[in-house]
Each structure stands twice: as structure tokens, then as C-alpha cells.
Amino acid sequence: MAAEGQGPTAGEYIRHHLTHLTNHKQGFIVDFSVINIDSVIFSVLMGLLGVWLLWLGARRATSGVPGRFQAAVEILVELVETQAKGVIHNAASRKVIAPMALTVFVWIFFMNAMDLLPVDLLPKIWEMIYAGMGHDPHHAYLRVVPTADLSTTLGLSVSVLLMCLYYNVKIKGLGGWAHELVTAPFGTSRNPIWALLLGVVNFLMQMIEFVAKTVSHGMRLFGNMFAGELVFMLIALLGGFAALSFTGGLLFVGHLIAGTVWAIFHILVITLQAFIFMMLALIYLGQAHDAH
């Protein structure tokens, strides 16, 4: 950190804001023993908020003229149901998948929306609490956007993968799915040697497809939200430099304009990313229902 009595440099400020509150320091590039406590807490809180709002919408539902809140919930439910019908043709599966897709959309939207809070608001509150506990506030780390954490987004995409595997077996049967794994996408041959070679190639291609879809599914959401978080940090730095510069007034105005414009634009980003993640989940689950 910066020297005693001095504020952090721009690099230190960004590194501090990009450090998670964890159970212990990461020892390897991939270390599954590390838990990002802040991501877990805010993910759970946003999940509870989403469930509560959906429950509230269902509780207040009436057969008469709906209020604005009920109308908004009904529009959202119908939107998700329409998308699910277009992809999932199995009515029994859709009864489970459509509510799951709605939950995913609302949950990710609220996790993304944490990016709209002032960058330093919750971290500063945590610093004061941390200092009150007798610890060095410079080591009070807190990241409040769960979807800007790769472990969160990959966890979501792996959950979708597990659902895809489940429906592959449920819809096609274990034998039917195993047959598909070694015959698609290149088919098979009556020649035993060629059949064996094609089976190995087909199986490898299927595994690569599963891995690629899962990784890209999680990385897409993470990349967009991480980039948005960085932009908000840079805008916050612009406001900080305003207090240290002779042209501070102009920088502060630029800080307000840039922050407002990016926040308005980011509302579209957080909504679009939640919708894209939901649609990809529906598409992948739809593919699990279709035979090659």
C-alpha cells in the first residue's frame, strides 16, 4: 500500500478494489480451497432478494386489473415462458426449466446490478467496521459484484452443464446418450477399424464441445462484468484526481458526466448479460433434449 500519511496510487487503488475477501491467501493458480467470502455473501443476498420479489409478485397477483409491479412480473414470466417454449419442446421438462431460467435471469440481473452502487460505498463501510475490530483498514478487502468473480460465473455455467448431463440421460436413456457420444457429429462406419476411430474422434469432439460451452458460458458473463467494474473504478479515480488538480472543477464535471453516462449504459449491459446467460442455458438444455 501507499506510504504512511499518503493516499494510494491509482494502481494500488485498483488492486485493492480487485482483491477479494477470502478465507486464506491463494497458493496456486487454481486453488479450490480458497473461498471468496464476499462473492458468496452477495450472491446469497441477491438470490434471496430475487426470490422475495418473485414471491411478492405471486402473492399480490389478482385476477382483476394488475398493478404496475404485478404487470412487470407477468411480462417477465411470459417472456421467459415464450423463450422456453421456443427451445424446450418437452412440456414436462419445461415445467422445471422455465422457472429455473426465470430464477437465473432475476438472480444474475441483481448480482450484475451491484455494479451500479458507488465503487467505494460498501468497501468504505467495511473498512470502518474492520478498523473498529482492531485490524488494519488497508487490508479490508471487499468486492461487491459476484458476477465479476470468475468462480461465481463458472459455478453457474457448471450447474447448467450438470443439468444438461442429467437431461441427456433422462431423455435419451444412458444407452442412447452413450451411443450419441460415439456416433455424433461424424457418424460411424460398418468397418470395425473405422468405426473405432470415428468413435474415439466423436467422443473427443463431444467432450471438447461440453467443455467449450461451459467455459465460454461463464467467461462471457465474467468478462463483461469485470470490464464494467474496471470502468467504474477508472471513473472513480477521475473524481479523486479532481481534488488534487488545478483543473479539479473540470475533472469533477467530467467525473459526473462519465459516471452518469456509463451507469445509464450499464443498465442495458447488466440486463443484456443476464438475458444472454439465461438464453444460452435454455439453448444448451434444449440441445440436451435433441437427438443428433
Secondary structure by P-SEA (a helix, b strand, c coil): cccccccccaaaaaaaaacccccccccccccccccaaaaaaaaaaaaaaaaaaaaaaaaacccccccaaaaaaaaaaaaaaaaaaaccccaaaaacaaaaaaaaaaaaaaaaacccccccaaaaaaaaaaaaaccccccccccccccccaaaaaaaaaaaaaaaaaaaaaaccaaaaaaaaacccccccccaaaaaaaaaaaaaaaaaaaaaaaaaaaaaaaaaaaaaaaaaaaaaaaaaacccccaaaaaaaaaaaaaaaaaaaaaaaaaaaaaaaaaaaaaaaaaaaccc
